[in-house]
């Protein structure tokens, strides 16, 4: 009986982990199936991380597509990969 309950518990945990999509909204809707993060508001914006150029350069191994707001240069920047670097 204990092993059956333990197996059921593990199944529930793995099911929850596999549904690791996140919705941030005010109406309680579920995230779109194609999105890992679904942000939906009709009266607010998205505020990315705000870093200085020094802080940005201290990011170890940034992922291609990483987005930040550079507070020294007052602009959005994304990392285009090792061959491209940071681009506004």
C-alpha positions as CSV (number, residue, x, y, z in Angstrom):
1,X,0.0,0.0,0.0
2,X,2.8,2.4,0.9
3,X,4.6,1.7,-2.4
4,X,1.3,2.4,-4.4
5,X,0.9,5.7,-2.6
6,X,4.5,6.6,-3.2
7,X,4.2,5.8,-6.9
8,X,1.0,7.8,-7.2
9,X,2.7,10.7,-5.4
10,X,5.7,10.6,-7.8
11,X,3.3,10.5,-10.8
12,X,1.6,13.7,-9.6
13,X,4.9,15.4,-9.0
14,X,6.3,14.5,-12.4
15,X,3.0,15.6,-14.0
16,X,3.2,19.0,-12.3
17,X,6.9,19.4,-13.3
18,X,6.1,18.6,-16.9
19,X,3.6,21.4,-17.0
20,X,6.2,24.0,-16.2
21,X,4.5,26.8,-18.2
22,X,3.9,30.1,-16.4
23,X,1.2,32.6,-17.1
24,X,1.4,36.1,-15.7
25,X,-1.9,37.9,-16.1
26,X,-4.8,39.4,-14.1
27,X,-7.6,37.2,-15.6
28,X,-6.4,33.7,-14.6
29,X,-6.1,32.4,-18.1
30,X,-3.7,29.5,-18.7
31,X,-0.4,30.0,-20.7
32,X,-0.4,29.4,-24.4
33,X,0.8,25.9,-25.2
34,X,3.7,27.2,-27.3
35,X,5.0,29.5,-24.6
36,X,7.1,28.8,-21.5
37,X,6.2,32.2,-20.2
38,X,3.0,34.0,-21.2
39,X,2.6,37.6,-20.1
40,X,-0.8,39.2,-20.8
41,X,-2.0,42.6,-19.7
42,X,-4.0,45.3,-21.5
43,X,-2.8,48.1,-19.2
44,X,0.8,47.3,-18.3
45,X,4.1,46.7,-20.0
46,X,7.0,44.2,-19.7
47,X,10.0,45.5,-17.8
48,X,13.2,43.5,-18.6
49,X,16.1,43.3,-16.2
50,X,18.0,46.7,-15.9
51,X,21.8,46.4,-15.9
52,X,24.7,48.7,-16.3
53,X,27.2,47.8,-19.1
54,X,29.6,46.4,-16.4
55,X,26.9,44.2,-15.0
56,X,25.9,43.0,-18.5
57,X,29.5,42.2,-19.3
58,X,29.8,40.1,-16.1
59,X,27.1,37.7,-17.3
60,X,28.9,34.4,-17.8
61,X,27.9,32.6,-21.0
62,X,24.8,34.6,-22.0
63,X,22.2,32.7,-24.1
64,X,21.6,33.9,-27.6
65,X,18.4,36.1,-27.4
66,X,19.0,37.2,-23.8
67,X,17.3,40.6,-23.4
68,X,18.3,43.4,-21.0
69,X,17.9,47.2,-20.6
70,X,21.3,48.9,-20.5
71,X,21.0,51.8,-18.0
72,X,24.3,53.4,-19.1
73,X,23.2,53.6,-22.7
74,X,19.4,53.9,-22.1
75,X,18.5,51.2,-24.6
76,X,17.3,47.6,-24.9
77,X,20.0,45.2,-25.9
78,X,20.0,41.5,-26.8
79,X,22.8,39.0,-27.1
80,X,23.1,37.7,-30.6
81,X,25.6,35.0,-29.9
82,X,29.3,34.8,-29.6
83,X,29.9,36.0,-33.2
84,X,27.5,39.0,-32.9
85,X,27.7,40.0,-29.2
86,X,25.4,42.6,-27.6
87,X,23.2,44.5,-30.1
88,X,20.6,47.3,-29.5
